[in-house]
Structures are given as structure tokens and as C-alpha cells.
């Protein structure tokens, strides 16, 4: 277990930090097969000018928009700061929090 009690889970040979993240990956794969989303990638990285970065869980295209998802059991103060920075520096990319 991790410090937030998440149970690491492996799907398709990929290790996810939690069961929820693994479940969401499976949902997104099905959506991609059904052509509701495209270009699914894992762990997209976004750098900020202040010298730190945000790493999302998933990135994909939906209806012509870039979407970045982060699966959260709960939102930490550090994540709130990173999400605010992300929305400021990448305003054209939608950040979705999935519980």
C-alpha cells in the first residue's frame, strides 16, 4: 500500500498507482475503441516555468479538445497548487479530476 492507501494494480502489463486509476484506464480504452476519444496516452508531463512539473494520469482527444485526467481519491493541497498552475499555463487543455 502507498501513503494514501491506494493499492497498485497491473492491467495489460502496466502498473497503475491505484485500482481506481486502473479501472479508469480500462474505461478510456473502451472509449477509444468506440472512437469516442482518440490518442490516449499515459502519464503526460507538463513543465512549469517555476522549475517543477505536473504529471497527469491520462491524456486524450475528445471532440477536438485535448483533455488531461487525474484520478484522485482525494485532492491534496499540493495537487490544488499544481492544478491551478496547470490551468494558468495550459488554458487550452481541459483538466478533469476523476474520483
N, C-alpha and C positions, 0 to 999 in steps of 0.2 A: 504494500500500500504506500501511497505517497502522503505528503503532509496534509493534503486536503481530502484524504480517504478515498481517492479515486483508485479504481482497480485497472491497471494496464491490461489492454485487450489486444489480441492479434487477429486481424482479418486480412485475407489474401496475402499473408506474409508481411503485412505492415503493422508495426506496433503503434497503437494509439494510447494516449495518456489515460483514457477512461472508457468505460463501457458506453457512456453517452456519446462520446466522440466517434467510437467505432460504429455505433448504430446510425449516427448521422451520416457517416461516410457511405454506409450501405444504402441509405435513402437517396443520397445525392447520386450514387452510381446508377440507381434505378431511374432517377430523373434524367440523367444523361442518356441512358439507353432509350428512354421515351422521347428524347430530343426536346425536353422542357428546359434543359440547361446545356451548356457546352463548355469545353476547355477546362474541365475540372482539374485542379492542381492542389497539392497538399503543401502545407507549411510555407505559404507565400511570405516573403520577408520585405519589410518596408523600412528604409532608413530615415532618420530624422536629422536635421542639421545640428541638433544639440549633441550628436555623437552616440545616441542609442537607437535601437530598432524595435519594431513591433513585428512579431511573427504570428500570423493568423493560423487557423486550423485548415481552412479551405478557401479557394478562390475559384470563381466560375463566371461565365457569361449568362445572363438571363434577360431576355427581351432587349438585347443590345447594350445592357449595362454591366459593368464589372461589379461583382459582389464579393466581399470578403466576409467569411463567417468565423465566429469564435464560439465554441461550445463551452458554456460555463455552468457549473453547479451553483456558484455564487460569484458575485463581482467583488473583486478586491480593490482597495484604494489605489494600488499600483496600476491595475488594469484601467481604472477610471482615468488616470492621467494619460496612459498610453492611448486609450480610445479618443480622448479629447485632442491629443496631438495628431493622431491619425486623421480625424475628421477635419482638422485645421489644414494639415499639409497635403491631404489627398481628398479634397472636397468632391471630386467627380466619382469617387469609388464609394459604394454603399457598404457600410459596416453593419453587419447583423449579429446580434447576440442571440444564441440559441440555447435554451435551457433544457 
